[in-house]
Amino acid sequence: MPFALERTGLEEGRIQELLYSAGGLLRTLGWAGPNGQLYQSGTKKFQEVVGFSGHIFKMSPELLKEGLVCLDCSCGKSYLAFVLNYLLREMYGLKATFYGVDTSDVLIERCRTMATLLGYENMSFWQGRTCEFVPPTNVDTVLALHACDTATDEAIAKGIQLGARYIMVVPCCQNQIRGQIRSPQPLERLTEFGLLRYRFADLLTEAIRAQVLRGAGYYVEMHEIVPPTVTPKNLVLTARKTRSSKKGVGGYKELSNLLGVHSPLEGLLPGLFGGDKD
Ligand SMILES: C[S@@+](CC[C@H](N)C(=O)[O-])C[C@H]1O[C@@H](n2cnc3c(N)ncnc32)[C@H](O)[C@@H]1O
């Protein structure tokens, strides 16, 4: 008997509890053995997916009830989408559609097999780059969990171009901006230390992404999905489309000019950076 989705938010503890009882799902995802015991090797991803899902369930309950249409960018084995689909469909009896895209044909084939095994005909998967993916229907939520380097930017750009109501990304490695931080620039006394330059570049990358999302008319927040002891790549950038018109990329330009760096989002969203609509 499905539960009622009465309020916004499904706490992480509850998600974990629900998943522990989902033996078939956990075994198909390769997270648990025949007796339902979680493998040690799957624990980290399990925690990341549970933590990310907790934030996703904070989105508008109306949207969840209407029937979420979700794009999982750089989906890999699509753990996140399979878990969300399980919770929405099997726990809450809600309609949902999931598209997954990844450059790896092996992983996409694996996702298709898992969807068939689980009887999830509402999930489909495409091989290719996120920036080239054209979804067959409207998409209201764009997600990316640990999309490598600029693949996170592709997910953000895709979400903006599709006019998604929510864009939520948990970035992975960030090399693009770090490589561009060179002297002279006003924060040299900070960035001359290797470790600080590394950490600062990560923060700068997320600040830049947040400014671009704001500029495109999104309200942006940042949170941690899991403690840093699980993974240092634990920041989720959540963006909700607002009714206000696009603010433009002034905030982005201030940061970019200050440090002489350019985000790949400039190339991915020429309309936004040129002043036109994307
Ligand atoms: C670290 S894995 C994360 C996979 C999955 N989201 C997860 O959390 O388990 C990164 C994935 O990004 C994919 N990828 C890299 N660049 C991509 C791009 N431009 N478009 C789509 N997928 C990409 C890789 O094939 C890989 O599966």
The ligand as a Gaussian input file, in Angstrom:
#p B3LYP/6-31G(d) Opt

LIG

0 1
 C       32.165000       9.582000     -11.465000
 S       31.021000       8.900000     -12.607000
 C       29.479000       9.231000     -11.779000
 C       28.381000       8.324000     -12.228000
 C       27.085000       8.393000     -11.436000
 N       26.430000       9.663000     -11.573000
 C       27.300000       8.015000      -9.998000
 O       27.242000       8.887000      -9.130000
 O       27.570000       6.835000      -9.733000
 C       31.026000      10.084000     -13.917000
 C       30.298000       9.628000     -15.177000
 O       30.272000      10.716000     -16.097000
 C       30.283000      10.200000     -17.418000
 N       30.602000      11.337000     -18.300000
 C       31.772000      12.019000     -18.415000
 N       31.645000      13.059000     -19.251000
 C       30.350000      13.068000     -19.672000
 C       29.595000      13.921000     -20.530000
 N       30.147000      14.976000     -21.116000
 N       28.289000      13.641000     -20.744000
 C       27.717000      12.539000     -20.149000
 N       28.397000      11.692000     -19.318000
 C       29.694000      11.970000     -19.084000
 C       31.271000       9.053000     -17.324000
 O       31.111000       8.107000     -18.346000
 C       30.924000       8.473000     -15.922000
 O       29.995000       7.437000     -16.017000

